[in-house]
């Protein structure tokens, strides 16, 4: 999830959306959007909504710096009903996205564990 927080802010600002606007589209609070932009990881269902909202691959969202490397393709959904509709209509895509997410989260957890271990060694 190396670039997730940076990318979510980039995609929101690129489309001239405020945090409140994005929150409404994702059906979360503005505080949730702010926390995602500060590095919190959203729940899986919210990640799927984000991917569907911006019509972007999950791997692009979390593994690419979208300010430097454009994603494969993305756009923005017009409202939250489109986000939920896409989730319902694309079960295979969702399963594929979930599998990618699991792999990415496993890498992220390993990175965090290594960082914690390194930090604990420095504090000794």
C-alpha positions as CSV (number, residue, x, y, z in Angstrom):
1,X,0.0,0.0,0.0
2,X,3.0,2.1,-0.6
3,X,1.4,4.9,-2.7
4,X,-2.2,4.5,-1.6
5,X,-2.6,7.6,0.6
6,X,-0.7,9.8,-1.9
7,X,-2.8,8.5,-4.8
8,X,-6.2,8.8,-3.2
9,X,-5.4,12.5,-2.5
10,X,-4.0,13.0,-6.0
11,X,-7.1,11.4,-7.7
12,X,-9.5,13.4,-5.5
13,X,-7.7,16.7,-6.2
14,X,-7.3,16.0,-9.9
15,X,-11.0,15.7,-10.2
16,X,-11.5,18.8,-8.0
17,X,-13.3,16.9,-5.3
18,X,-13.2,17.9,-1.7
19,X,-12.8,15.3,1.0
20,X,-16.5,15.7,1.8
21,X,-17.4,15.1,-1.9
22,X,-15.3,11.9,-2.1
23,X,-16.7,10.8,1.2
24,X,-20.3,11.0,-0.1
25,X,-19.4,9.1,-3.2
26,X,-17.7,6.3,-1.1
27,X,-20.4,6.4,1.6
28,X,-17.9,7.1,4.3
29,X,-17.3,10.1,6.6
30,X,-15.0,13.0,5.6
31,X,-12.8,12.0,8.6
32,X,-12.3,8.6,7.0
33,X,-11.2,10.2,3.7
34,X,-8.8,12.4,5.6
35,X,-7.4,9.4,7.5
36,X,-6.9,7.5,4.2
37,X,-4.9,10.4,2.9
38,X,-2.7,10.3,6.1
39,X,-2.0,6.6,5.6
40,X,-4.8,4.7,7.2
41,X,-5.9,1.6,5.2
42,X,-9.6,1.4,4.4
43,X,-11.7,-1.7,4.8
44,X,-11.8,-4.0,1.8
45,X,-15.3,-2.9,0.7
46,X,-14.2,0.7,0.7
47,X,-11.1,-0.2,-1.4
48,X,-13.4,-1.9,-3.9
49,X,-15.6,1.2,-4.1
50,X,-12.5,3.4,-4.6
51,X,-11.2,1.2,-7.4
52,X,-14.7,1.2,-9.0
53,X,-15.2,5.0,-8.5
54,X,-12.0,5.9,-10.3
55,X,-12.1,3.0,-12.7
56,X,-8.6,2.1,-11.8
57,X,-6.8,-1.2,-11.2
58,X,-6.1,-1.9,-7.5
59,X,-2.5,-2.5,-8.3
60,X,-2.1,0.9,-9.9
61,X,-3.8,2.5,-6.9
62,X,-1.4,1.0,-4.4
63,X,1.8,0.3,-6.3
64,X,2.3,3.2,-8.6
65,X,2.9,6.9,-8.0
66,X,0.1,8.2,-10.1
67,X,1.5,11.7,-10.2
68,X,4.6,10.3,-12.1
69,X,3.3,7.1,-13.7
70,X,-0.2,7.3,-15.2
71,X,-2.4,4.3,-14.4
72,X,-3.5,1.8,-17.0
73,X,-6.7,3.8,-17.3
74,X,-9.0,5.6,-15.0
75,X,-12.0,7.9,-14.8
76,X,-14.5,8.9,-12.2
77,X,-17.9,7.5,-11.6
78,X,-20.7,10.1,-11.5
79,X,-22.3,9.1,-8.3
80,X,-22.2,6.4,-5.6
81,X,-24.9,4.3,-7.2
82,X,-22.6,3.7,-10.1
83,X,-19.9,2.5,-7.7
84,X,-22.2,0.0,-6.1
85,X,-23.7,-1.0,-9.5
86,X,-20.2,-1.8,-10.8
87,X,-19.4,-3.9,-7.8
88,X,-22.6,-5.9,-8.3
89,X,-22.1,-6.3,-12.0
90,X,-18.4,-7.3,-11.9
91,X,-18.0,-10.2,-9.5
92,X,-15.0,-11.6,-11.3
93,X,-13.2,-8.3,-11.3
94,X,-14.0,-8.0,-7.6
95,X,-12.6,-11.4,-6.9
96,X,-9.5,-10.6,-8.9
97,X,-9.1,-7.3,-7.0
98,X,-9.5,-9.1,-3.7
99,X,-6.8,-11.6,-4.6
100,X,-4.4,-8.7,-5.6
101,X,-5.3,-6.9,-2.4
102,X,-4.4,-9.9,-0.3
103,X,-1.0,-10.2,-1.9
104,X,-0.4,-6.5,-1.5
105,X,-1.5,-6.6,2.1
106,X,0.8,-9.5,2.8
107,X,3.7,-7.5,1.3
108,X,2.7,-4.5,3.4
109,X,2.5,-6.5,6.6
110,X,6.0,-7.9,6.0
111,X,7.4,-4.4,5.3
112,X,5.8,-3.2,8.6
113,X,7.1,-6.1,10.5
114,X,10.6,-5.5,9.2
115,X,10.4,-1.8,10.1
116,X,9.2,-2.6,13.6
117,X,12.0,-5.1,14.1
118,X,14.6,-2.6,12.8
119,X,13.1,0.2,15.0
120,X,13.2,-2.0,18.1
121,X,16.9,-2.9,17.4
122,X,17.8,0.8,17.1
123,X,16.1,1.6,20.4
124,X,18.1,-1.0,22.4
